[in-house]
Amino acid sequence: MKNKGIAVSIIFILISLVGITLRGGPLTYIFFFTSVLIPLLSIAYILIVFYSLKIYQRSDGRNMTADTPTDFYITLHNEGWFSFSAIKLSFYSSFSNISDIDESVTYELPPKSSITKKTRIVCFYRGEYKVGIKEITIRDYLNLFEIKFKIKEPLSVIVIPFIKRITDTPGKEMSFDENRENLIKKTEPDIPVREYIPGDDIRLLNHRSSAAMQKYMIREKCGQEKSGIAIVLDPGRYHKLEEEYLPVENSAVERLISLSLYYMENNVPVDVILKDRETECTSVQNMTDFEGVYGKMCRYMFRKEESLSLLSLDIGDKGGLFGYRMLIFILSKLDDEDENAIDLINTNRVPVRIYLIGNDENEVLLKGRDKDIVKVRADVKGEEMR
């Protein structure tokens, strides 16, 4: 509530009481009752405005893509019989930004009228959170009182990850082989193929063998078949506040998606290891596989009860990860417990790359023991971040 109205009301009430005490008479009593009545009427008016004002917010679709501008519509509707003299809007700014609307602008609404504003909104992070109008400020006719209210029905949206393409992997993951072709060739001779039969899943088409044989060749499923690289995502949530975990989780998901797309487009076999209640391994060999992984990451939930250690036990119970030429871990923390978990997963003792998501200024490649660590900055955006 604005202090100006309270101070003015108290001063006038005190003056009227002094007048009643010293002089009395009808004028002093009228002045006293007026000094008391005006604040009550002003506050009553503000409450009427609050309960008569309807706010509608919508975007083009409930799902938004991170870092992508989307059309956003705001409607203020006066359902009451009084004119609204002064209304201000305040917006959520930690995880999103609305353009072309100034929070200092005051809106007036005649009875039974409405105002619609079309603008653009950009959501910074993948996840589900509140955007749009956060609070409204209502001022009375006399400009004495101003009360701020949280809106009754804030808008919650689901933001899906932005796909960032990378032209080369930071830290040169492929440096353990002389070139990418060696990695591909080393994984394919052991894959049995046969001639295509109508009805076969075209996703199993082996392009290299088809080109060599001049006819369509299908890969036969084999229990021993393994990809060249496995990407393991830490399923744990290690922060309590949204402003702490959303940037980190957003960067982790973007990194996984970018790496999966990069290797798929460069014909490097890659498996993605995720734990969402159950541990599952998804092979990414073509765009259909990638779209499946992307869809999972749109819905993926990091959980505070999960951790890399629990994931390693689950993988260890299944015998560990065999047959890969490199393991990539995407983590938001790295301690002795995590290192032990990585060693448990890395059954074949192959090269390990760790993407450690944090708030360091630059992306830096560090080498320690038998592991390479790429420190990735989790960008913090928004006016309310600290």
WOLIN-V486033 format. One record per pair of residues at least 24 apart in sequence whose C-alpha atoms are under 8 Angstrom apart, sorted by the first residue. I is the first residue (numbers start at 1). J is the second residue. Records with the same first field share a line. If there is no record, write none. Layout:
# WOLIN-V486033
I=J / J
This chain:
# WOLIN-V486033
1=145 / 146 / 147 / 148
2=144 / 145 / 146 / 147
3=145
4=144 / 145
5=39 / 143 / 144 / 145
6=144 / 145
8=144
9=35 / 36 / 39
39=145
42=140 / 141 / 142 / 144 / 145
43=140 / 145
45=140
46=138 / 139 / 140 / 147
48=80
49=80 / 82 / 84 / 138
50=138
52=78 / 79 / 80
53=77 / 78 / 79 / 80
54=78 / 79
57=132 / 155
58=155
62=157 / 158
63=157 / 158 / 159 / 160
64=123 / 157 / 158 / 159 / 160
65=123 / 126 / 159 / 160 / 161 / 162
66=122 / 123 / 124 / 125 / 126 / 159 / 160 / 161 / 162
67=122 / 123 / 124 / 125 / 162
68=122 / 123 / 162
69=120 / 121 / 122 / 123
70=120 / 121 / 122
71=118 / 119 / 120 / 121
72=118 / 119 / 120 / 121
73=116 / 117 / 118 / 119
74=116 / 117 / 118
75=114 / 115 / 116 / 117
76=114 / 115 / 116
77=109 / 112 / 113 / 114 / 115
78=109 / 110 / 111 / 112 / 113 / 114
79=111 / 112 / 113
80=111 / 112
81=111 / 112
82=110 / 111
83=108 / 109 / 110 / 111
84=108 / 109 / 110 / 111
85=109 / 139 / 140 / 141
86=138 / 139 / 140 / 141
87=136 / 137 / 138 / 139
88=136 / 137 / 138
89=133 / 134 / 135 / 136 / 137
90=133 / 134 / 135 / 136 / 137
91=131 / 132 / 133 / 134 / 135
92=130 / 131 / 132 / 133 / 134
93=131 / 382 / 383 / 384
94=243 / 381 / 382 / 383 / 384 / 385
95=123 / 124 / 125 / 129 / 131 / 243 / 381 / 382
96=121 / 122 / 123 / 124 / 131 / 382
97=121 / 122 / 123 / 382
98=122 / 132
123=159
124=381
125=159 / 161 / 246 / 247 / 250
126=158 / 159 / 160 / 161 / 162 / 246 / 249 / 250 / 298
127=158 / 159 / 160 / 246 / 250 / 298
128=156 / 157 / 158 / 159
129=156 / 157 / 158
130=154 / 155 / 156 / 157
131=155 / 156 / 157
159=298
160=298
161=250 / 253 / 254 / 297 / 298
162=254
163=254 / 257 / 258
164=254 / 257 / 258
165=258 / 261 / 262
166=258 / 259 / 262
167=262
168=262
169=259
170=365 / 374
171=365 / 374
173=353
176=351
180=268
183=228 / 268
184=228 / 267 / 268 / 269
187=226 / 227 / 228
190=225
191=219 / 220 / 222 / 225
192=219 / 220 / 221 / 222
193=217 / 218 / 219 / 220
194=218 / 219 / 220
203=286 / 288
225=323
226=322 / 323 / 324
227=269 / 270 / 271 / 283 / 323 / 324
228=268 / 269 / 270 / 323 / 324 / 325 / 326
229=268 / 269 / 270 / 271 / 324 / 325 / 326 / 327 / 328
230=270 / 271 / 272 / 273 / 324 / 326 / 327 / 328
231=256 / 270 / 271 / 272 / 273 / 327 / 328 / 329 / 330
232=272 / 273 / 274 / 327 / 328 / 329 / 330
233=272 / 273 / 274 / 275 / 329 / 330 / 331
234=274 / 307 / 308 / 311 / 329 / 330 / 331 / 332
235=274 / 275 / 276 / 301 / 302 / 303 / 306 / 307 / 308 / 311
236=302 / 303 / 304 / 305 / 306 / 307 / 308
237=302 / 303 / 304 / 305 / 306 / 307
238=304 / 332
243=385
247=378 / 379 / 380
248=332 / 357 / 358 / 378 / 379
249=302 / 332
250=378
251=357 / 377 / 378 / 379
252=330 / 331 / 332 / 357
253=297
255=330
256=330
257=293 / 294
260=284 / 290
261=290
264=290
275=311
276=300 / 301 / 302
279=311 / 314 / 315
308=338 / 341
309=337 / 338 / 340 / 341
312=341 / 342 / 344 / 345
313=341 / 344
315=345
316=344 / 345
320=344 / 345 / 346 / 347
321=345 / 346 / 347 / 348
322=346 / 347 / 348
323=348
324=350
325=350 / 351
326=350 / 351 / 352 / 353
327=351 / 352 / 353
328=352 / 353 / 354 / 355
329=353 / 354 / 355
330=354 / 355 / 356 / 357
331=355 / 356 / 357
332=356 / 357 / 358
333=357
